[in-house]
Amino acid sequence: MMNAFKRGRAAISQDELTIRDEEILKLRKMWEKISAAQAVAYLEEAKTNFGVDNAKFLHELSEAYAFILCLKYVPLETRVISYTQIDDLLTNTIGTDFWAVTQTDLTNAINSLESIYGF
């Protein structure tokens, strides 16, 4: 990622707009994948703390929810996940009542993200 920032910055300095735009696309793709991977990591942690430590469970689940929600704001030209998939994860799989989330819901959310992003 740092190399893309450096190349992009150098391209701006040299007025190489094509190279700048290529690096911007790379960064956007990386950031989306990082956000999705972080959501998966939080969901995995939530599974670990499910029924064991409610404070940690709810923290991790809310972080995962936020990382999934932020995927809506990835620019359309680089976004991998669709609005429908995001809404399905947030509304049907996880929902807004975190107390009603099950281990199966967490597993389904993880599997969906892993399938979409090829993890």
N, C-alpha and C positions, 0 to 999 in steps of 0.2 A: 504494500500500500504506500509506503514511504517513497518508493521509487516513482510511483505514478504521480504523487504530489510534486516530487522534484522535477520530473520531466515536464509536467504541466506548468510549473512555475517558470522553468527555463524556456518553454515554448511561448509563454506570455511575454517574457523579456525580449525574445527574438521575433516577436510578432508572427509566430508560426501557429495560426489559428486552427489548422487541421489537426496538428499534433495535440494542441491544447484540448480540442474537442474529443479526441480519442482517449486522452487520459481522464477527462471528466467522465466519459462513459464507463471506463474501467473502475473508477472510484465509486460511481453510483452502484454498479453491480456488486462490488465488494461490500459496500455498506449494507446493501439489502441482505446479502448472504450472512453477514455478521449479525445483523439484527435477528434474522430467522434462527441462526445457530444459538444465539443467546436466549431466545424464547424457548428453544428445545432444552437448553441447559437448565433454565429455571423450572421448566415442567418436570424434568428428571428429578431435580431437587425436591420439588413439591411432592412427587410420588414417594420419595424417601421419607419425607416428614408427614405424610398423610396418616392421620390417626395417632401420631406420635407427639408432634409439637405443633399445635394449631397456629401459634404466632409465626413460626418459620414457614409453615405450609401456606398461610394466607399471604405472607410477604412474597414468597416465591411465585405463587399463583398470580398475584397482582402485577408483579414484574413481567411475567410471561405475557399476561394480557396486554400490558402496555407495549411490549416489544412487537406483539402481533398487530396491535392497533396502529403502530407507527408505520407499518408496511403499506398502509393506505396512501401514504404521502411520498412514496417512491415515484419518481417521474415515470409516466406511462411508457416512454420509449425504451426503458430498461427493466421495468417491473416484470418479475417472473410470476408472482402470485396475482390472481384476479381479485377484484372487489368481492365477487360472490364467494370465493374461497375464504377470504378474510372474514366476511360477515358470517359465514357458516361456522368457522372456528370460534368466533367471539359470541355468537348468538346461540347456536345449537350445541356445539361441543363443550365449550366452557360455560357459557351463560354469564349472567350477572349476579347470580346468587352463589357465591363461592362456597357456602356451606352445603350446597346440593351437589357439588362436583364429586364425581366418583373416580376411583382408580382407572376404570375403563375409559372415562372421559379424558383423563390425562394421557393415557396410552393412545387413544384415538387422535388427540391433538398432536402428539409427538409423531405418530405415524404419518399423519397428513402432511406436516411440515417436512419431514424427512423425504417423503415421496415427491412433494412439489420441488424441493431444492436438491434432491439427489444426494442427501447425506448418507 
